[in-house]
Each structure stands twice: as structure tokens, then as C-alpha cells.
Amino acid sequence: MQIAVIGTGTPSPDESAAAETVGALLADRGAVLLCGGLGGVMEAACRGAKAHGGATVGIIPGTEGENPYVDIVVRSNMGQARNALIVASVDAVIAVGGGYGTLSEIALALKMKKEVFGVGTWTIEGVVPCAAPDEAVLRAVSAARRSRSSCSRPSPEGSS
């Protein structure tokens, strides 16, 4: 399962701590963490995931500048348009804090019918507010499992 962690590039200490916890808990549950690959919430979440043996993917807006905790870097050279790639690639989204970039990712996710769980983020229709990182992760993992089970994926045996 692939879960996005989105949020501000300039988080408060509480937002950084929440993002790092989210990353660690996602890794503990075997989820691949996708993000925008830069600093702030993205770096904190990746740091948490890596500390717990998780896999991280960063879809960066340009061709350089990824954080050191990203395993796989996708250099999109698409600017903020890369937000669509992030949310299209995941089964669920967790937003931690955030500014207008995060709001754009939330809007894209909701348009794509992806479930969004928030920790201290925008209070808008469609975003499920969570009191703590562990609640957001539990709900996102559950949503991702539902999403993956409802998709029909061809089996490897049937491919040539």
C-alpha cells in the first residue's frame, strides 16, 4: 500500500514531531510513504519511516533538492503540478499542518476520490480530522486496504 504524507515545508516543532511519528507508524505497518520529497513535514515523515525500516518515495517539483531520507526520487520538473502525481499514486493521504500547497494536494485527492486524514490541517469538507498521528495512520491504512481490495489487479500468473 502507498500512502502520501503531505504538509508544509516550514512546520512548527509539533507538526514536525507529528509527521515523524506518522512516518514511523506507516513503516511499522508496511506502507510505502510518498511525499513531495523536500524538507519540512516531508523530510520529518521520511526520517520517521527510515528510522523504522520503511520505504520512501519523493516526487520533487524540480530536478534537485530532495531530502536525505528519500529512497526513490522522481524528478518531475513540473513545479506544483507534481502534486497531482503524488495523490494519484497513493491509496490514501495524511495531511499534517500545511499551507496552500497542502490545500491543493487535499483538493486533488478529494477530486480523485482518495480519503484524506488530517492532523492539525485544513478544516474542510472531506478531510477527516484526527486527534493524533496514530489515529491518522490507523484510519489511512484501513482506507488504503479498502481501496486496494476494491481495485481489480491482474495476477502475475496471467501475464506473458
C-alpha positions in Angstrom: 0.0 0.0 0.0 1.1 3.5 -0.8 0.2 6.4 1.5 1.0 10.1 0.9 2.1 12.4 3.7 1.6 16.0 2.8 2.2 19.2 4.7 4.1 22.4 5.0 7.8 23.0 4.1 8.1 25.2 7.2 6.4 23.2 10.1 6.2 24.0 13.7 8.1 21.7 16.1 4.7 20.0 16.9 4.0 19.5 13.2 7.5 18.0 12.6 7.1 15.7 15.5 3.6 14.6 14.3 5.0 14.0 10.8 7.9 11.9 12.1 5.5 9.8 14.1 3.3 9.3 11.1 6.3 8.2 9.0 7.4 5.7 11.7 3.9 4.3 12.1 3.4 3.9 8.4 6.7 2.0 8.1 5.7 -0.2 11.0 2.5 -1.2 9.0 4.4 -1.9 5.8 3.2 1.1 3.9 5.3 2.9 1.3 5.4 6.6 2.1 5.1 9.0 -0.8 5.6 12.8 -0.5 6.8 15.9 -2.2 10.4 14.9 -1.4 11.6 18.2 0.0 12.0 19.5 3.6 9.7 20.2 6.4 6.8 17.8 7.0 8.0 15.7 4.1 11.5 15.3 5.5 10.3 14.6 9.0 7.9 11.9 7.8 10.6 10.3 5.7 13.0 10.4 8.6 10.5 8.6 10.8 9.8 6.0 8.1 13.6 5.3 7.5 14.2 5.0 11.3 11.7 2.2 11.3 12.9 0.4 8.1 10.3 1.9 5.8 10.5 2.7 2.1 10.1 6.3 0.9 9.4 7.9 -2.4 9.7 11.7 -3.1 8.2 13.3 -6.2 10.1 16.5 -6.3 8.9 19.7 -8.2 12.3 20.3 -9.9 15.4 18.3 -10.7 17.2 18.6 -7.4 16.8 19.4 -3.7 15.3 16.2 -2.3 15.7 15.4 1.4 18.3 12.8 2.5 15.6 10.3 3.7 14.0 9.7 0.3 14.9 6.3 -1.2 13.4 6.8 -4.6 13.4 10.3 -6.2 11.2 11.2 -9.1 12.5 14.4 -10.6 9.3 15.7 -12.1 10.4 19.2 -13.3 6.7 20.0 -13.1 6.6 22.5 -10.2 3.5 22.4 -8.1 1.8 20.3 -10.8 3.7 17.4 -9.3 1.1 17.4 -6.5 -1.3 15.6 -8.9 1.2 12.8 -9.4 1.6 12.4 -5.6 -2.0 12.0 -4.9 -2.8 9.9 -8.0 -0.1 7.4 -6.9 -1.5 6.6 -3.5 -4.3 4.7 -1.8 -4.8 7.4 1.0 -3.5 10.7 2.2 -2.4 12.1 5.6 -2.1 15.8 5.9 0.0 17.3 8.7 -0.4 21.1 9.1 0.0 22.8 5.8 -0.4 25.9 3.7 -1.8 26.4 0.2 0.4 23.7 -1.4 -1.1 21.2 1.0 -4.6 22.6 0.3 -4.0 22.0 -3.4 -3.0 18.4 -2.7 -6.0 17.9 -0.5 -8.3 19.2 -3.2 -6.7 17.0 -5.8 -7.0 14.0 -3.6 -10.7 14.6 -2.9 -11.4 15.1 -6.6 -9.7 11.8 -7.2 -11.8 10.1 -4.5 -8.9 9.5 -2.2 -9.6 9.5 1.5 -7.8 12.3 3.4 -7.0 12.3 7.1 -5.7 15.4 8.8 -3.6 16.2 11.9 -3.8 19.9 12.5 -4.6 20.7 8.9 -7.3 22.4 6.9 -10.8 22.0 8.3 -12.8 21.4 5.1 -15.4 19.0 4.0 -13.9 15.7 3.0 -10.9 15.9 5.3 -11.3 13.5 8.3 -9.9 15.3 11.4 -7.7 13.1 13.6 -6.7 13.9 17.1 -3.2 12.4 16.9 -0.8 10.8 14.4 -1.6 7.2 15.4 -5.3 7.8 14.7 -4.5 9.2 11.2 -2.3 6.3 10.4 -4.8 3.7 11.5 -7.5 5.3 9.5 -5.3 5.8 6.4 -4.1 2.2 6.5 -7.7 1.0 6.8 -8.7 3.2 3.9 -5.8 2.1 1.8 -6.6 -1.6 2.4 -10.2 -0.9 1.3 -9.0 0.9 -1.7 -6.6 -1.8 -2.8 -9.2 -4.6 -2.2 -11.8 -2.8 -4.4 -9.4 -2.5 -7.3 -9.1 -5.4 -9.7 -5.4 -6.0 -10.4 -4.3 -8.7 -12.9 -2.5 -11.6 -11.3 1.2 -12.2 -12.3 0.3 -15.7 -13.5 -1.9 -14.4 -16.2 0.7 -12.1 -17.7 3.0 -13.1 -20.5 
